[in-house]
């Protein structure tokens, strides 16, 4: 469900941004609006980002090999991190530079109604794209707040799309305000200010994405709730006295590895220990389905 929902959100965003990017560039060429051009770059960067996410998802589905015995699940984290770099460099820095240039060399806009119309349509399309991402995220996050979901989600695609779409809507508002104020006041400085604001917004979103995805790349364990469930499943399994120590690690968005040293009663047979371990693994997977790789080491607790 998580992967399918992510793919639907990515494809919806990809289709929307492709059409929007082309339209924005045409409007920018006709009007000469820097904010419109910055928004075109923004949509172009977003389109490339969605392609990166699709590639990451495809590469993550490759089967495990001798060189990569735990598979390629983390490919999704790598490509999500690449998205933050693209958004920062191609989107944010380029828009900032374009805006600064227009602050230094302002010029009047032509056919202002064209960028305003394009921006209005783009706002509608981006709203629909964001709505798709929100619906898919709701299926996964349940009652968890949106901020908490974005911060702690192990699957990177939906949080990336959500942040991109939110930034896109905010950027469109900045561009609309910049072009609109330029048309009302006949002062092109507003168009340049809107462009700088778009660049600053994209850089901020890129930094947030970079921080979150870098944490996933380094390696995150199960959350507190899942850790508690795993420990409880072990401690309530017949034949296991206690958990001596335990560590968890996400090998990919939907694959959790659990390693634990468990205390078993003294004098039990190897067959009884094996039965207890098998029962414990089944109990863990029943509580936390993502726990697909489990290693349990039995020991006699002193």
Secondary structure, DSSP 8 states (H G I E B T S, - for coil): -HHHHHHHHHHHHHHHHHHHHHHHHHHHHHH--HHHHHHHHHHHHHHHHHHHHHHHHHHHTS---STTTT-STTHHHHHHHHHHHHIIIIIIIHHHHHHHHHHHS----SSHHHHHHHHHHHHHHHHHHHHHHHHHHHHHHTTS-HHHHHHH-SSHHHHHHHHHHHHHHHHHHHHHHHHHHHHHH--THHHHHHHHHHHHHHHHHHHHHHHHHHHHHH-----HHHHHHHHHHHHTSTT--EEEEEEEEEEETTEEEEEEEEE--TT--HHHHHHHHHHHHHHHHHH-TTEEEEEEEEE---
